[in-house]
Amino acid sequence: MKGIIDRIEGNMVVVETGGETKDFPKDIFPKSASAGDVVSIIGSEVKILKEETKKLRKEIEALMEDVWED
């Protein structure tokens, strides 16, 4: 399953996937995980997809620039 970390709340990580949010235990995530990271979750193994995260952040920055240019 692939998703985006929405937020970290205490010992839980909230991940958005397919328009829904799901809670996962924080201890299965890498310590460097943060909101906005694109992750792959297979069982109890979580990997941060760095290239996809970088691409997503660039897309969001471009959208924000378009909004604030007016």
MOKAZI-V55170 format. One record per residue. RES is the residue in three letters. D_CENTER is the distance of its C-alpha to the mean C-alpha in Angstrom with 1 decimal. Layout:
<<RES/D_CENTER> <RES/D_CENTER>>
//
This chain:
<<MET/12.2> <LYS/9.1> <GLY/6.1> <ILE/2.7> <ILE/2.8> <ASP/5.7> <ARG/8.0> <ILE/10.1> <GLU/13.6> <GLY/16.3> <ASN/16.1> <MET/13.4> <VAL/9.6> <VAL/8.7> <VAL/6.5> <GLU/7.4> <THR/9.3> <GLY/12.5> <GLY/12.9> <GLU/12.9> <THR/11.1> <LYS/11.8> <ASP/12.4> <PHE/12.4> <PRO/14.5> <LYS/13.0> <ASP/15.6> <ILE/14.2> <PHE/11.1> <PRO/12.2> <LYS/13.5> <SER/11.7> <ALA/8.1> <SER/7.0> <ALA/5.4> <GLY/3.8> <ASP/3.2> <VAL/4.0> <VAL/5.9> <SER/9.4> <ILE/11.1> <ILE/14.9> <GLY/17.0> <SER/16.2> <GLU/14.9> <VAL/11.3> <LYS/10.7> <ILE/8.2> <LEU/9.1> <LYS/10.3> <GLU/12.2> <GLU/9.8> <THR/7.5> <LYS/10.9> <LYS/12.1> <LEU/9.5> <ARG/10.3> <LYS/13.9> <GLU/14.0> <ILE/12.9> <GLU/15.5> <ALA/18.1> <LEU/17.7> <MET/18.1> <GLU/21.1> <ASP/22.7> <VAL/22.4> <TRP/24.0> <GLU/26.7> <ASP/28.9>>
//
